[in-house]
C-alpha cells in the first residue's frame, strides 16, 4: 500500500522526457493513495475497510467514554458535574462531526483548524462518525480532491494547448 500513495496516476498527463508523466498529479488520500482517481486497485475494499474501521473505532471510543462516565459516578462528584461532562462530550462531538463533514467539501482554514484542535480532540467520536458516513458515499475527501485535480488538469491542458512550437527555435528578424 505504501507504494501506491506516492505513485502518480498514469492519466495525469502524457509521458514526457524520461518516461515520467507530465502535468498535474493527483494528491493522495489517506488509506487510498491515488486509487480514488480511477476507482481501481482495491478502492472498494479500502472504502469498506475505512467504513468498518471508523465505525469500530467510534464504538470502542463510546465504550471508553462509558467507563469514564462510570468512573465519575463511582467518584460521586455530583450529578451537575456529571451532566456537564456528558453535555460537553455531546456538543463537542456534534461540532467535530460538522467540522469534519465540511472539511470533505472545502479546505479548512489553517488558523481556524488550529484554534479548534482541542474541541476536535474532545469530540473525536463525531469525527469518526463523519468518516464512517462519508466512506459510505465516497472516499473521505474524494470530492474536494477530484474537483481540484480536474481544475488543475484543465488549466494544464489550456496552457499546453497554446504552445505550438519550441520558442527557443524562433527565427529572429534582422
Secondary structure, DSSP 8 states (H G I E B T S, - for coil): -HHHHS---GGGS-B-GGG-B-S-----BTTTBTTTTTT-SSHHHHHHHHHHHHHHHHHHHHHHHHHHHHHHHHHT--HHHHHHHHHHHHHHHHHHHHHHHHHTTS---HHHHHHTHHHHHHTHHHHHHHHHHHHHHSSTTHHHHHHHHHHHHHHHHHHHHH--S-GGG-----
